[in-house]
């Protein structure tokens, strides 16, 4: 099994195109074609973590935060980032990060946090925009089921909790094969009329190439016809933040104490108590204060996030409760996410959760 086989599992859960523009998720260092000897999962790559991988004989480290955010003009070991990369290269260890793509993914970081809190009716708070296409093709009736299923299997036709979604319309196509063509039906230089079905479905932009390849692979025509149309529908399966409902409402104090217990926190920072019941919960791991307005508009009673700015605690006023649990603390669950998704496919592969607490914030 090669390193790239392991990474493909991560990217199935959290495709790289889901990452934000500022991010640098993906392979940071190393040759993904090498055989994988073991994987170590962490939040941040530090020198201790690389030493840990060496001692465990792991040649792959999968982190949540990328070790390299900015381009390098030199690599001299002047800071911990450069020292980590040099040590990884010397010891033939691949470094890979799944950051905002994992934050934005269905069943990613925020879904994990929602599960830990026991939330029900979970859905994306701010869905991805400009991320969908209408995919249209025509095919003879003899192959419509084969083509349709190939497109579905490649990622087309997902709408909310439904899959295999399409609209189909009977019609008649025409074409004339020219010299050098090898038509599935019809004759050279003769106008041919063929009874066909028009298949319309929805495709995420990040799956466009896969769906096109799947269509071409099974379509009987030498030159399959298809159209792609941009649509303004939100992609509700992926995006920023999560919302959910507590099975039973609780007081603000009880909810804050539950946060401390569930996430094993030193402390919780929170805005002024409103004296209202907590039922509708919005969650965003990491730096999620940018979602305050969305959480308020949604009608959330509380927004739980990793960190927020000083003025954010003023700005929420009495519109919701803002609870900050710590950036590291809100994302430590990513190690378990990596472990769970890979172990389902390769249960006998050597995998380890890093034993090092790489949280740069200390509490007295």
C-alpha positions as CSV (number, residue, x, y, z in Angstrom):
1,X,0.0,0.0,0.0
2,X,1.4,3.4,-1.0
3,X,1.1,6.7,0.8
4,X,-1.1,8.0,-1.9
5,X,-3.6,5.2,-1.2
6,X,-4.0,6.5,2.4
7,X,-4.3,10.1,1.3
8,X,-7.0,9.2,-1.2
9,X,-9.2,8.1,1.7
10,X,-8.7,11.5,3.4
11,X,-9.5,13.4,0.2
12,X,-12.6,11.3,-0.4
13,X,-13.9,12.6,2.9
14,X,-12.4,16.1,2.5
15,X,-11.6,16.9,-1.2
16,X,-8.8,19.5,-1.5
17,X,-10.9,21.9,-3.6
18,X,-13.1,22.5,-0.5
19,X,-10.3,24.4,1.2
20,X,-10.3,28.2,1.4
21,X,-8.2,30.3,-0.9
22,X,-5.7,31.2,1.8
23,X,-5.1,27.6,2.9
24,X,-2.4,25.1,1.9
25,X,-3.9,21.7,2.5
26,X,-2.5,18.7,0.8
27,X,1.0,17.2,0.6
28,X,3.6,19.4,2.2
29,X,6.7,17.2,1.9
30,X,7.5,13.7,0.6
31,X,6.9,11.2,-2.2
32,X,3.4,9.8,-2.1
33,X,4.4,6.9,-4.3
34,X,6.4,5.3,-1.6
35,X,5.1,2.3,0.4
36,X,3.4,3.4,3.6
37,X,4.9,2.0,6.8
38,X,2.6,3.7,9.2
39,X,0.7,7.0,9.9
40,X,0.8,9.4,12.8
41,X,-2.1,11.8,13.3
42,X,-1.7,15.2,15.0
43,X,-3.0,18.7,15.0
44,X,0.3,20.5,14.4
45,X,3.6,19.2,13.1
46,X,6.4,19.9,15.6
47,X,9.9,18.5,16.0
48,X,8.6,16.3,18.9
49,X,5.9,14.9,16.6
50,X,8.5,14.1,13.8
51,X,10.7,12.4,16.4
52,X,7.7,10.4,17.5
53,X,7.0,9.3,13.9
54,X,10.6,8.2,13.6
55,X,10.4,6.1,16.8
56,X,7.1,4.6,15.6
57,X,8.6,3.9,12.2
58,X,5.8,5.9,10.5
59,X,6.7,7.5,7.2
60,X,3.5,9.6,7.0
61,X,2.3,12.3,9.3
62,X,-1.2,13.7,8.7
63,X,-1.9,16.9,10.5
64,X,-4.9,19.3,10.7
65,X,-2.9,22.5,10.4
66,X,-0.4,22.8,7.5
67,X,3.2,23.1,8.5
68,X,3.8,25.4,5.5
69,X,1.4,28.3,4.9
70,X,3.8,30.6,3.0
71,X,6.3,30.0,0.1
72,X,9.9,29.5,1.0
73,X,12.8,31.4,-0.5
74,X,15.3,29.3,1.5
75,X,15.2,26.3,3.9
76,X,18.0,26.8,6.5
77,X,16.4,25.6,9.8
78,X,16.0,29.1,11.2
79,X,12.7,28.4,12.8
80,X,10.7,25.3,13.9
81,X,8.8,25.1,10.5
82,X,12.0,24.9,8.5
83,X,13.6,22.5,11.0
84,X,10.5,20.2,10.9
85,X,10.6,20.1,7.1
86,X,14.3,19.4,7.0
87,X,14.0,16.6,9.5
88,X,11.1,15.1,7.6
89,X,13.0,15.2,4.4
90,X,16.1,13.6,6.0
91,X,14.0,10.8,7.4
92,X,11.9,10.3,4.3
93,X,8.7,11.2,6.1
94,X,5.7,12.6,4.1
95,X,3.8,15.5,5.7
96,X,0.2,16.0,4.7
97,X,-2.4,18.4,6.0
98,X,-6.2,18.4,5.8
99,X,-7.3,21.8,7.1
100,X,-10.2,24.0,5.9
101,X,-11.2,21.3,3.5
102,X,-11.9,19.1,6.5
103,X,-13.6,22.0,8.2
104,X,-15.9,22.5,5.2
105,X,-16.6,18.8,4.5
106,X,-19.7,16.9,5.3
107,X,-18.8,14.6,8.2
108,X,-15.7,16.7,8.9
109,X,-14.6,18.7,11.9
110,X,-17.9,20.5,12.7
111,X,-20.0,17.4,12.2
112,X,-17.7,15.6,14.7
113,X,-18.1,18.4,17.2
114,X,-21.9,18.3,16.8
115,X,-21.8,14.6,17.5
116,X,-19.8,15.1,20.6
117,X,-22.4,17.6,21.8
118,X,-25.3,15.2,21.0
119,X,-26.9,17.5,18.5
120,X,-29.8,16.4,16.4
121,X,-31.1,17.6,13.0
122,X,-27.6,18.6,12.0
123,X,-27.0,20.7,8.9
124,X,-24.5,23.2,7.4
125,X,-24.8,26.7,8.7
126,X,-23.4,28.5,5.7
127,X,-23.4,26.3,2.6
128,X,-20.8,26.6,-0.2
129,X,-21.8,29.0,-2.9
130,X,-21.0,28.9,-6.7
131,X,-20.0,25.3,-6.3
132,X,-22.6,23.5,-8.4
133,X,-23.2,22.8,-12.1
134,X,-26.2,21.6,-14.1
135,X,-24.8,18.7,-16.2
136,X,-26.9,17.8,-19.3
137,X,-26.3,15.0,-21.8
138,X,-28.2,13.0,-24.4
139,X,-27.9,9.2,-24.9
140,X,-29.8,6.6,-26.9
141,X,-32.4,4.7,-24.8
142,X,-30.3,1.5,-25.0
143,X,-27.6,3.0,-22.8
144,X,-29.5,5.5,-20.7
145,X,-29.4,3.4,-17.5
146,X,-25.6,2.7,-17.9
147,X,-24.8,6.3,-18.5
148,X,-27.0,7.6,-15.7
149,X,-25.6,5.2,-13.1
150,X,-22.0,6.0,-14.2
151,X,-22.6,9.7,-13.6
152,X,-24.3,9.0,-10.2
153,X,-21.4,6.8,-9.1
154,X,-18.9,9.5,-10.1
155,X,-20.6,12.1,-7.8
156,X,-23.6,13.5,-9.7
157,X,-27.2,13.7,-8.6
158,X,-26.8,14.4,-4.9
159,X,-29.4,16.8,-3.4
160,X,-29.6,17.0,0.4
161,X,-30.4,13.6,1.8
162,X,-31.2,12.2,-1.7
163,X,-28.9,10.7,-4.3
164,X,-29.5,9.5,-7.9
165,X,-31.4,12.7,-8.7
166,X,-32.0,13.5,-12.4
167,X,-34.6,14.8,-14.8
168,X,-35.1,12.8,-18.0
169,X,-36.9,13.9,-21.2
170,X,-37.4,11.9,-24.4
171,X,-36.5,13.5,-27.7
172,X,-34.9,13.0,-31.1
173,X,-31.3,13.8,-32.0
174,X,-29.7,14.2,-35.4
175,X,-26.2,13.8,-36.8
176,X,-24.3,13.0,-40.0
177,X,-21.1,11.0,-39.7
178,X,-18.3,12.2,-41.9
179,X,-15.4,10.3,-43.5
180,X,-13.1,8.9,-40.8
181,X,-15.8,8.6,-38.2
182,X,-16.9,5.3,-36.6
183,X,-20.6,5.9,-35.7
184,X,-22.4,3.7,-33.2
185,X,-25.5,4.0,-35.3
186,X,-26.1,5.6,-38.8
187,X,-24.1,5.6,-42.0
188,X,-21.3,7.8,-43.3
189,X,-22.6,11.0,-45.1
190,X,-26.2,10.1,-44.2
191,X,-28.4,12.2,-41.9
192,X,-29.4,10.0,-39.0
193,X,-32.3,10.5,-36.6
194,X,-32.0,8.7,-33.2
195,X,-34.5,8.5,-30.4
196,X,-32.6,9.7,-27.3
197,X,-33.2,10.7,-23.7
198,X,-32.0,14.0,-22.3
199,X,-30.5,13.5,-18.8
200,X,-30.2,16.5,-16.5
201,X,-28.5,16.3,-13.1
202,X,-26.5,18.4,-10.6
203,X,-22.8,18.0,-10.2
204,X,-20.4,19.7,-7.7
205,X,-17.7,21.6,-9.6
206,X,-15.0,19.6,-7.8
207,X,-16.6,16.4,-9.3
208,X,-17.0,17.7,-12.8
209,X,-14.0,16.0,-14.4
210,X,-14.8,12.7,-12.7
211,X,-18.3,12.8,-14.0
212,X,-17.1,13.7,-17.5
213,X,-14.7,10.8,-17.5
214,X,-17.4,8.4,-16.3
215,X,-19.8,9.6,-19.0
216,X,-17.2,9.2,-21.8
217,X,-16.2,5.8,-20.6
218,X,-19.6,4.2,-21.0
219,X,-21.4,6.4,-23.6
220,X,-21.9,4.5,-26.9
221,X,-21.2,7.5,-29.1
222,X,-17.8,8.3,-30.5
223,X,-18.4,12.0,-29.6
224,X,-20.8,12.2,-26.6
225,X,-22.6,15.5,-26.3
226,X,-22.9,17.2,-22.9
227,X,-23.5,20.7,-21.6
228,X,-22.4,22.3,-18.3
229,X,-24.4,25.3,-16.9
230,X,-23.5,27.3,-13.8
231,X,-26.3,27.5,-11.2
232,X,-26.6,29.7,-8.2
233,X,-28.0,27.0,-5.9
234,X,-26.1,26.6,-2.6
235,X,-24.3,23.4,-2.0
236,X,-25.9,22.4,1.2
237,X,-23.8,19.3,1.8
238,X,-20.6,21.3,2.4
239,X,-19.7,24.7,3.9
240,X,-18.8,26.6,7.1
241,X,-20.2,25.8,10.5
242,X,-22.9,23.5,11.6
243,X,-26.3,23.8,13.4
244,X,-28.2,21.3,15.4
245,X,-30.7,21.0,18.2
246,X,-30.2,19.7,21.7
247,X,-32.6,16.8,22.5
248,X,-33.5,18.7,25.6
249,X,-33.0,22.4,26.3
250,X,-30.8,23.5,29.2
251,X,-29.8,26.6,31.0
252,X,-26.8,28.7,29.8
253,X,-24.8,27.7,32.9
254,X,-25.5,24.0,32.4
255,X,-24.6,24.2,28.7
256,X,-21.2,25.9,29.5
257,X,-20.4,23.3,32.1
258,X,-21.3,20.6,29.6
259,X,-18.8,22.2,27.2
260,X,-16.1,22.0,29.9
261,X,-16.9,18.3,30.5
262,X,-17.3,17.2,26.9
263,X,-14.1,18.9,25.6
264,X,-12.1,18.6,28.9
265,X,-11.4,22.3,29.0
266,X,-9.3,24.4,31.4
267,X,-11.8,27.2,30.9
268,X,-14.6,28.5,28.7
269,X,-14.7,32.2,27.5
270,X,-18.3,33.4,27.0
271,X,-20.3,36.5,26.5
272,X,-22.9,38.0,28.9
273,X,-25.5,35.5,29.9
274,X,-29.0,36.2,28.6
275,X,-31.0,34.1,31.0
276,X,-32.5,32.1,28.1
277,X,-32.7,28.4,27.4
278,X,-30.1,26.8,25.0
279,X,-31.7,24.6,22.4
280,X,-30.5,25.7,18.9
281,X,-26.7,25.4,18.7
282,X,-24.3,26.6,16.1
283,X,-20.8,25.2,16.1
284,X,-17.5,26.0,14.2
285,X,-14.2,24.6,15.1
286,X,-11.1,26.9,15.0
287,X,-11.6,30.6,14.4
288,X,-15.3,30.7,13.8
289,X,-16.3,34.1,14.9
290,X,-16.9,35.2,11.3
291,X,-20.1,33.2,11.5
292,X,-21.6,35.2,14.3
293,X,-24.0,37.0,11.9
294,X,-25.0,33.8,10.2
295,X,-25.7,32.1,13.6
296,X,-27.8,35.1,14.7
297,X,-29.8,35.1,11.4
298,X,-30.3,31.4,11.8
299,X,-31.8,31.9,15.2
300,X,-29.1,30.0,17.2
301,X,-29.1,30.4,21.0
302,X,-25.4,29.9,21.2
303,X,-22.3,29.8,18.9
304,X,-19.6,27.5,20.1
305,X,-16.2,28.1,18.4
306,X,-12.5,27.8,19.1
307,X,-11.6,31.4,19.4
308,X,-13.1,34.9,19.1
309,X,-11.8,38.4,19.2
310,X,-12.4,40.7,22.2
311,X,-15.0,42.9,20.5
312,X,-16.9,39.8,19.3
313,X,-18.1,39.3,22.9
314,X,-19.5,42.8,22.8
315,X,-20.9,42.6,19.3
316,X,-23.2,39.7,20.0
317,X,-25.1,41.8,22.6
318,X,-28.1,39.9,23.7
319,X,-28.7,38.2,20.3
320,X,-27.0,34.9,21.3
321,X,-24.5,33.4,23.7
322,X,-20.9,33.3,22.3
323,X,-18.7,30.5,23.8
324,X,-15.0,30.2,23.0
325,X,-13.5,26.8,24.0
326,X,-9.9,27.2,22.6
327,X,-8.7,26.8,19.0
328,X,-6.7,23.6,19.8
329,X,-9.4,22.2,22.0
330,X,-12.0,22.6,19.3
331,X,-10.0,20.7,16.7
332,X,-8.2,17.9,18.7
333,X,-11.0,15.6,17.5
334,X,-9.4,15.7,14.0
335,X,-6.9,13.0,15.1
336,X,-9.8,10.6,15.8
337,X,-11.4,11.6,12.5
338,X,-8.3,10.7,10.5
339,X,-8.0,7.4,12.5
340,X,-11.6,6.4,12.0
341,X,-11.9,7.0,8.3
342,X,-8.6,5.2,7.4
343,X,-9.2,2.3,9.8
344,X,-12.5,1.5,8.1
345,X,-10.7,0.9,4.8
346,X,-7.4,-0.5,6.2
347,X,-8.0,-1.9,9.6
348,X,-4.6,-3.6,9.8
349,X,-2.6,-0.6,8.8
350,X,-0.3,0.8,11.5
351,X,-1.8,4.1,12.8
352,X,-1.1,6.2,15.9
353,X,-2.6,9.3,17.5
354,X,0.2,11.6,18.5
355,X,0.8,11.6,22.3
356,X,2.2,15.1,22.2
357,X,0.1,18.1,23.3
358,X,1.2,20.6,20.6
359,X,-1.2,23.3,21.9
360,X,1.0,26.5,21.8
361,X,-1.4,28.1,24.4
362,X,-0.7,27.4,28.1
363,X,-3.0,27.9,31.0
364,X,-2.0,28.8,34.6
